[in-house]
Amino acid sequence: MHLKTLTVRGFKSFASATTFEFEPGVTAVVGPNGSGKSNVVDALAWVMGEQGAKTLRGGKMEDVIFAGTSGRPPLGRAHVSLTIDNTDGQLPIDYAEVTISRTLFRSGGSEYAINGNSCRLLDIQELLSDSGLGREMHVIVGQGQLDRILHATAEDRRGFIEEAAGVLKHRRRKEKTLRKLQAMQGNLDRLEDLSAEVRRQLAPLGRQAKIARRAQSVQLEVRDAKARLLADDLVTLNNKLAQDINDEAKIQAAQRETSSQLEHARKYVGNLEAKLSQATPRLARIQETWVSLTTLQERYRSMAALARERSSLLASNQTHFDSNRDPDRLDAQAERLGEELAELEEAVEDRHEILAEAVEAKETAEEAARAEQQRMASLLRAAADRREGMARLASQVASARSRVDVTIAEIVRLKDSDQSFDANLAADRQSFGSLSQELVERRRPKRN
């Protein structure tokens, strides 16, 4: 087994990727002071797991990342890969070549890998410790360490010899095992305390479990009772809802019928109003005829009175004969007056007949108008009654709809209550199950 290659990129003074190839035998790195010879050794120690910044000649671990120069900016990470020839199989891994790499980011994160596979720092330390390599195996002897070894005490030399002989790995394992044993002893102590506390609480928990079982049975009974009550309420509400729906259907049918009757009445009233509007001009003409006939009648009455006066005057003239008057002229005048009187009487009789007909027509028109008015009033009363019935039906429909909405809301509330009850019951069952499981675990006998 020997080192084969070392690739450094971004580590201290190595800004660009630099690969060192090592052949079997002695390999020397020669150069003036400040050329970076020590950085190669630091890279070897760093890739094998060195965690001390002072050991790497820095103040903090981020100092190993290339800090930049006047002509080159700083880098964001440092990466070192070490390839080991494992043809003799000294490393406990089934590869002829083993490549260990470590990457440090300026943000503080770091990555480790073995043959490209991510791993832990502990995996790298255990892999190298079996071969005598590693940061604590003294395979890297730096400046001042020879003097320390030469002037070491017997106890220090013993430690160096043990580390060189590979005892350090077993010591770490022993320390790790002792820490595990101490942790196990602490766990055992806590387990004994917990067991004692469980034994102390076992009786109250038993009583609680008994109460919980009784509570579960009571909850089941309560659930069944609530379910029955809810089922009865649901059936009642469904029946009431069906009845309300039937009532609403009947009311709607009656409303449609009433609306049809009201529309028919409105049409009939419209026809009557049209007839009345047609009869009104005729009635006005009849009234005008009545007035004209009345005027004519008064005129004829006055003419008849005048004729009677003239007739009486003629009679008196015949009684008191006036010798100055011509008898022929008087006879002609009397004959003429008689003819006028006959014509007047005939005209009066005609006018009387026309007046009688006009009076009869007026009475007939007034009777028809009164009948039409009475019929109109009855129709208006019927329309008002229908409107009132419509309003009453609309109020009943609104009340039925309100009852239906209340019933639906009550059904929804009952369903929500049932779901909430089921959720609470499931939570209670889960809590009871966890308590039962905890009780079983605490009753389980402790294993030595």
TITORFI-557576 format. One line per 2 residues: number of its first residue (from 1); their letters; for each residue x, y, z of C-alpha. Coordinates in pm, whole numbers. Layout:
N
NUM) a) X/Y/Z  ...
//
This chain:
448
1) mh) 0/0/0  133/343/-89
3) lk) 9/691/-178  -58/717/-547
5) tl) -187/1069/-621  -283/1385/-435
7) tv) -508/1638/-611  -540/1983/-457
9) rg) -779/2254/-582  -852/2578/-396
11) fk) -656/2466/-89  -435/2744/53
13) sf) -194/2853/-220  -318/2599/-478
15) as) -579/2801/-666  -577/2578/-974
17) at) -614/2202/-968  -274/2050/-895
19) tf) -204/1674/-892  98/1515/-721
21) ef) 184/1164/-832  379/943/-589
23) ep) 577/639/-699  682/353/-469
25) gv) 991/456/-273  1097/799/-152
27) ta) 935/1109/-292  1068/1454/-208
29) vv) 914/1795/-265  1189/2051/-309
31) gp) 1149/2427/-333  1246/2759/-178
33) ng) 1088/2902/133  730/3014/77
35) sg) 676/2798/-230  403/2592/-56
37) ks) 589/2274/44  420/2268/384
39) nv) 82/2317/217  121/1974/57
41) vd) 167/1815/400  -125/2018/535
43) al) -337/1894/247  -251/1531/336
45) aw) -338/1585/701  -656/1779/613
47) vm) -792/1517/373  -730/1243/632
49) ge) -957/1421/880  -761/1689/1062
51) qg) -1002/1921/1247  -765/2162/1419
53) ak) -712/2490/1239  -392/2562/1438
55) tl) -244/2232/1329  -295/2350/970
57) rg) -124/2681/1057  -443/2886/1044
59) gk) -674/3079/1272  -995/2918/1153
61) me) -1087/2637/918  -1202/2879/640
63) dv) -836/2994/613  -751/2680/415
65) if) -962/2812/120  -770/3012/-140
67) ag) -800/3374/-29  -718/3532/-366
69) ts) -435/3752/-497  -406/4081/-676
71) gr) -461/3908/-1010  -702/3631/-906
73) pp) -1023/3646/-702  -1079/3424/-397
75) lg) -1248/3087/-438  -1562/2960/-266
77) ra) -1439/2616/-169  -1132/2396/-111
79) hv) -1112/2039/-240  -846/1773/-177
81) sl) -850/1415/-311  -605/1144/-196
83) ti) -573/821/-396  -419/519/-218
85) dn) -298/202/-391  -473/-84/-210
87) td) -356/-379/-419  -227/-554/-106
89) gq) -568/-512/64  -445/-344/383
91) lp) -746/-112/374  -1067/-299/469
93) id) -1244/-218/143  -1292/-418/-180
95) ya) -1116/-173/-414  -766/-180/-562
97) ev) -757/199/-543  -923/405/-272
99) ti) -986/776/-328  -1061/984/-19
101) sr) -1185/1339/-81  -1282/1630/136
103) tl) -1454/1956/33  -1498/2268/247
105) fr) -1726/2554/144  -1675/2913/248
107) sg) -2029/2912/395  -1905/2657/653
109) gs) -2040/2330/511  -1815/2035/436
111) ey) -1843/1707/247  -1653/1377/268
113) ai) -1646/1101/9  -1487/759/-44
115) ng) -1456/665/-412  -1710/936/-498
117) ns) -1970/816/-246  -2069/1057/32
119) cr) -1971/940/380  -1898/1064/732
121) ll) -1571/1174/888  -1598/876/1122
123) di) -1608/640/821  -1281/786/689
125) qe) -1114/768/1032  -1213/404/1084
127) ll) -1100/313/730  -755/467/784
129) sd) -710/357/1146  -696/-10/1048
131) sg) -398/63/822  -196/279/1060
133) lg) -280/603/879  -476/896/1008
135) re) -427/1228/1171  -342/1078/1514
137) mh) -110/796/1395  205/1011/1382
139) vi) 265/920/1021  319/1293/957
141) vg) 607/1433/1153  631/1806/1131
143) qg) 869/2071/1259  920/2047/1637
145) ql) 765/1703/1672  1103/1523/1669
147) dr) 1219/1730/1963  895/1652/2141
149) il) 946/1278/2088  1311/1291/2200
151) ha) 1231/1483/2518  910/1291/2594
153) ta) 855/1123/2928  812/753/2967
155) ed) 434/793/2976  437/1002/2656
157) rr) 668/755/2481  433/476/2581
159) gf) 147/667/2422  351/720/2101
161) ie) 438/350/2087  76/247/2144
163) ea) -42/482/1873  222/352/1631
165) ag) 127/-6/1716  -240/61/1633
167) vl) -364/53/1990  -531/394/1947
169) kh) -810/245/1740  -896/-5/2009
171) rr) -868/265/2275  -1119/478/2091
173) rk) -1345/181/2052  -1307/106/2422
175) ek) -1389/465/2511  -1686/458/2276
177) tl) -1801/129/2429  -1762/269/2780
179) rk) -1965/574/2685  -2234/346/2544
181) lq) -2226/139/2863  -2260/453/3074
183) am) -2548/568/2859  -2704/223/2885
185) qg) -2663/232/3263  -2832/569/3270
187) nl) -3111/432/3055  -3143/132/3288
189) dr) -3163/365/3589  -3431/571/3421
191) le) -3611/250/3319  -3607/126/3679
193) dl) -3743/462/3797  -4008/449/3527
195) sa) -4093/90/3616  -4131/184/3981
197) ev) -4349/479/3886  -4555/257/3657
199) rr) -4600/0/3932  -4705/281/4164
201) ql) -4955/413/3910  -5075/68/3800
203) ap) -5363/50/4048  -5498/399/3968
205) lg) -5457/321/3600  -5651/-2/3649
207) rq) -5931/195/3810  -5911/448/3532
209) ak) -5924/170/3272  -6232/26/3442
211) ia) -6390/371/3444  -6289/416/3081
213) rr) -6452/85/2983  -6766/186/3172
215) aq) -6752/527/3006  -6718/361/2668
217) sv) -7023/145/2729  -7215/450/2853
219) ql) -7103/645/2548  -7221/361/2325
221) ev) -7558/360/2499  -7579/739/2473
223) rd) -7484/719/2107  -7753/458/2040
225) ak) -8011/667/2227  -7911/982/2043
227) ar) -7915/794/1715  -8266/666/1785
229) ll) -8383/1013/1887  -8222/1165/1582
231) ad) -8378/898/1361  -8722/969/1511
233) dl) -8672/1344/1468  -8555/1288/1113
235) vt) -8859/1073/1028  -9090/1331/1186
237) ln) -8925/1616/1003  -8932/1422/674
239) nk) -9304/1354/718  -9364/1717/806
241) la) -9158/1824/508  -9358/1595/277
243) qd) -9684/1733/423  -9562/2089/376
245) in) -9461/2010/19  -9807/1863/-50
247) de) -9974/2166/110  -9758/2397/-94
249) ak) -9848/2207/-413  -10220/2234/-329
251) iq) -10184/2605/-250  -9998/2661/-574
253) aa) -10269/2476/-766  -10540/2685/-595
255) qr) -10337/2994/-667  -10314/2904/-1034
257) et) -10690/2839/-1048  -10766/3165/-869
259) ss) -10530/3348/-1100  -10714/3199/-1398
261) ql) -11051/3306/-1253  -10919/3651/-1178
263) eh) -10789/3685/-1532  -11128/3578/-1666
265) ar) -11303/3829/-1438  -11065/4100/-1551
267) ky) -11148/4023/-1913  -11523/4029/-1835
269) vg) -11486/4360/-1651  -11293/4496/-1949
271) nl) -11572/4390/-2182  -11831/4557/-1956
273) ea) -11623/4873/-1940  -11601/4872/-2321
275) kl) -11979/4828/-2347  -12032/5104/-2091
277) sq) -11802/5334/-2285  -12003/5254/-2598
279) at) -12338/5314/-2420  -12230/5644/-2266
281) pr) -12252/5850/-2593  -12594/5697/-2665
283) la) -12714/5791/-2317  -12585/6144/-2372
285) ri) -12774/6168/-2699  -13090/6041/-2530
287) qe) -13050/6302/-2257  -13000/6574/-2519
289) tw) -13316/6452/-2702  -13505/6457/-2369
291) vs) -13399/6817/-2308  -13489/6926/-2659
293) lt) -13826/6747/-2637  -13894/6902/-2299
295) tl) -13818/7244/-2443  -14040/7174/-2742
297) qe) -14317/7053/-2512  -14304/7377/-2314
299) ry) -14308/7572/-2634  -14614/7380/-2759
301) rs) -14783/7429/-2424  -14728/7802/-2451
303) ma) -14861/7796/-2810  -15164/7596/-2694
305) al) -15228/7848/-2420  -15199/8130/-2673
307) ar) -15437/7945/-2907  -15690/7902/-2622
309) er) -15664/8269/-2540  -15720/8359/-2901
311) ss) -16015/8120/-2919  -16173/8274/-2611
313) ll) -16108/8614/-2757  -16283/8513/-3078
315) as) -16576/8387/-2878  -16601/8711/-2693
317) nq) -16576/8901/-3016  -16864/8700/-3154
319) th) -17067/8784/-2846  -16994/9155/-2865
321) fd) -17031/9224/-3227  -16818/9500/-3357
323) sn) -16986/9667/-3648  -16663/9816/-3756
325) rd) -16520/9472/-3834  -16565/9291/-4161
327) pd) -16741/8956/-4109  -16571/8792/-4403
329) rl) -16234/8894/-4279  -16319/8771/-3935
331) da) -16442/8438/-4075  -16125/8398/-4273
333) qa) -15920/8483/-3969  -16118/8242/-3755
335) er) -16082/7967/-4013  -15711/8033/-4034
337) lg) -15680/8027/-3656  -15880/7705/-3642
339) ee) -15646/7542/-3889  -15345/7659/-3694
341) la) -15502/7525/-3376  -15565/7187/-3539
343) el) -15209/7180/-3666  -15080/7275/-3326
345) ee) -15286/7010/-3154  -15169/6749/-3404
347) av) -14807/6860/-3359  -14852/6851/-2982
349) ed) -14987/6497/-2998  -14693/6394/-3218
351) rh) -14454/6557/-2981  -14628/6387/-2690
353) ei) -14578/6051/-2857  -14210/6129/-2930
355) la) -14168/6251/-2572  -14326/5933/-2438
357) ea) -14093/5722/-2649  -13797/5933/-2537
359) ve) -13903/5898/-2173  -13941/5524/-2215
361) ak) -13601/5502/-2388  -13447/5711/-2113
363) et) -13597/5491/-1841  -13478/5181/-2028
365) ae) -13126/5325/-2065  -13119/5429/-1698
367) ea) -13237/5083/-1595  -12968/4921/-1812
369) ar) -12708/5163/-1673  -12814/5081/-1315
371) ae) -12800/4709/-1394  -12458/4752/-1551
373) qq) -12340/4955/-1251  -12468/4689/-1010
375) rm) -12300/4417/-1218  -11981/4625/-1229
377) as) -11990/4670/-851  -12044/4296/-800
379) ll) -11756/4220/-1035  -11533/4470/-857
381) ra) -11629/4313/-521  -11555/3969/-666
383) aa) -11218/4095/-797  -11139/4246/-456
385) dr) -11234/3916/-289  -11012/3729/-534
387) re) -10724/3968/-471  -10769/3921/-98
389) gm) -10777/3545/-153  -10463/3571/-363
391) ar) -10289/3768/-89  -10407/3511/166
393) la) -10276/3227/-54  -9944/3408/-107
395) sq) -9912/3448/270  -9985/3078/316
397) va) -9728/2990/47  -9465/3211/214
399) sa) -9545/3054/552  -9518/2705/403
401) rs) -9186/2792/239  -9059/2932/569
403) rv) -9160/2610/743  -8984/2408/472
405) dv) -8665/2618/512  -8679/2575/891
407) ti) -8728/2201/848  -8434/2173/606
409) ae) -8213/2376/843  -8315/2149/1131
411) iv) -8230/1841/923  -7888/1988/838
413) rl) -7829/2070/1204  -7922/1717/1308
415) kd) -7688/1571/1044  -7404/1799/1162
417) sd) -7475/1701/1522  -7464/1333/1422
419) qs) -7130/1383/1243  -6989/1576/1542
421) fd) -7105/1298/1772  -6937/1037/1549
423) an) -6613/1243/1550  -6620/1275/1930
425) la) -6689/905/1962  -6395/823/1731
427) ad) -6168/1054/1935  -6285/890/2259
429) rq) -6220/546/2110  -5874/651/1998
431) sf) -5798/794/2344  -5926/477/2506
433) gs) -5714/268/2270  -5400/470/2352
435) ls) -5473/439/2725  -5527/66/2688
437) qe) -5201/30/2490  -5013/233/2750
439) lv) -5162/23/3027  -5062/-300/2848
441) er) -4708/-169/2796  -4679/-73/3161
443) rr) -4813/-412/3273  -4559/-590/3051
445) pk) -4286/-748/3272  -3943/-587/3258
447) rn) -3674/-785/3081  -3334/-819/3252
//
